[in-house]
Amino acid sequence: AQIGESLTSVPGLAERLEIAGMEVDGNAEIPTPEILQLLPFQRGDIISGHDLSWLNDALEDHSWFRDVRLETADAGSPASMEKQTEEDDKPFVPSHEPEQSGVSPPFKVIVRIHVVELPTRIAEILELRGDERFRADVLREFFGLKPGRIALEELATKMQLIATLYKNHGYDLARADYQFVGNNPAPPQLRIDIDEGHLD
């Protein structure tokens, strides 16, 4: 994963970065605000290059994305005497960090997140049917089944894992399938059907 040249091309500043803005591109299905809600950082936070490396890895591991690449762009050099003169008439805003002697101001950057999405769907309601051997609430918690946006690839994997759980408990013919139902004005619903493999 690449974090962007700006993290390594500015000597002495890579460890103190102030987020001046965050941008997302490459997303065709998932709205930008929804992606930004995944981030633990926001505008004005002071972070390090290691924080961005961690964020890049975390987003790459997220089920919504096939690929993620973070870059930074210079949003303005650290405050200089000339800049300070222009800022004198603006109200004082306390720093996020206490003043430390000999510590340079953080380098302001725009964080750009390039994503390649995996197919996802949204379900406002999630229903499990046919779950006789295990309670629905147990299956929901164990497999992380909950309403919201879910990647179809991850959902297919969870169906396989549910079937495996049943097979490991003697239900050799068990299987699990899903379908999305509901059209406007009805809310979208994810319905999971569990066939425990009983022979008639």
Steps between C-alpha positions, in 0.01 A plus 500: 500500500629845410447794730623763257831667432421799717543291816861424415607797292473762776786439745416547867128561445360156425432428867282810560221538248192714542200385300375804308246298300405152387395392151378171354499396136428184306178431690207447266255326735595590855444871581804696613346598838442131574866421433620793708294369793732200508800720578617564856652833393340828401599843379728678746644184656876478532625156405815325383607321187468177696134583568438533127680173432277330756190661347598385151539141622172513694304623198662240275375232739147640499247283319367790289821549303707301254788749520581818692781750455564804715690806384563842647518840335657813642227722644737780598844523655548546875431849626770752412547862604335620178206268554470607861471864393201411284343306787541769768148633450336159544374375839732278698419129481669277757728232363410132524828445679684698771785718386832318509828680470690406188209314340411613148138566410324203341506471123147554364386240249197394303445125542380343176350152513482311170272196519396212278167376627364149533128441431288592803134523590310674777243326719301693758345178632668162544290187547615144572267211420525126558737533795379222730828355632652837590319812620489791258662739747792259545554475125475877459766566762733215406507584129465878530165509321342843529314753287697753300734483205655162437736371235352219292827309504506511880134399516561194280787398729275529804242273338772237455608539862143462626460180298833373637385569857194284448696224329744493791202429725370208297289678238687367198254637243465845650535810287436873527388739228410867489291737295423869506132586494289813522434780257410863561329603715583183696847512663764268349521173688760225515339160548720207600347155462659210684419151377610260772484212254215302655389209285125485443 
